Each structure stands twice: as C-alpha cells, then as structure tokens.
Amino acid sequence: MVKIFLLSLVTLLTTANKPVHDFHLSKCLIEYSVADQAVQITMYMFLDDLEEALRQQGKDKLFICSGKEHPEAENYLFQYIQQQFKIAVNEESVNFEFVGKEQSEDLQAVWCYLEVLDISNFKSIEVHNSILMEIFDDQQNIVQISAPDKKQGYFLFQKGQESDKVSFK
C-alpha cells in the first residue's frame, strides 16, 4: 500500500507543473487590409506543443514568452513557421514578415503576427498549414480568412490534408 501511495505521489509531482491539454489545435486568422494593401496573419499555438516541435529540431530550452526566453527564440519560432506555413496570393507564392508575438491571457499559448505587404488586389489565397502535424497525429489547424466585401473562407487542416485554396472573385 505504501509503495502504491509513493508511486502515485511521484507521478503527481512530476506531472503537476506540466500544462496538459487533450486536444492539439492551432488557430489562424488571415485578413486582407484594403487600406494597408496587406495580408495580415494572426496565429495561435499552444506553447508546450510549439516548444516540443522546436525541441525536436534541436532548439531546446527556449522558454518562449517568459522572462528566461532564449535570445534566438523568436528567430527559431519564425523559421519554424516558415517551414510549416506557406501561402500563395493570386496564385503567386509570397513571403511574410514576422511582426511580433505575445503570450495569450491564459499563459498557455502564443499569438504570432505576420504580414505580407504590397498586395494591391486580393482575388484568391492558397494556404498550406502543417503547424505541429509532425508532432501530433491528431493536430488540427483552423484557418479563417476575411477578404474584402465581407467575403469569408474557412479551412480545417489535419494530417494528410494540409493545403487548400479559396477564390474571392
């Protein structure tokens, strides 16, 4: 009985500080700003999942969005996003800039802000989003798109279906 109690206590203590969530999900909002002639992208990812993905690429102990954040953490984060997230606007591949990041209010996730400049006309977008799919087989990535004239697009990506396209003509 004592052994069972000690085993239970050790298990509790070793897992108590780890954030746990039973689902693997990221959210992404892509908005076209007519005034700025820019595609503005907001991504939401759980920090523990993101840090695990970066750890598997050899980038360990980054402590993203904390007082102990590694000096190169933001660069590694942006490189990871560039590997896993790609867009083509009007059937032309485009590069996005990293604008910044901030921790979510519940401290469990990070919001990343990206932007594609000099897009004078927004007719279509193709999105490839495989964020965290190399880590979790059940990962799902939601992408919502807001285009001019209140036109909308919506994708739900999962392993095996990481890309799709929507036209706003």
Secondary structure, 3 states (H helix, E strand, C coil): CHHHHHHHHHHHHHHCCCCCCCCCEEEEEEEEECCCCEEEEEEEEEHHHHHHHHHHCCCCCCCCCCCCCCCCHHHHHHHHHHHHEEEEECCEEECCEEEEEEECCCCCEEEEEEEECCCCCCCEEEEEECCCCCCCCCCEEEEEEECHHHCEEEEEEECCECEEEEECC
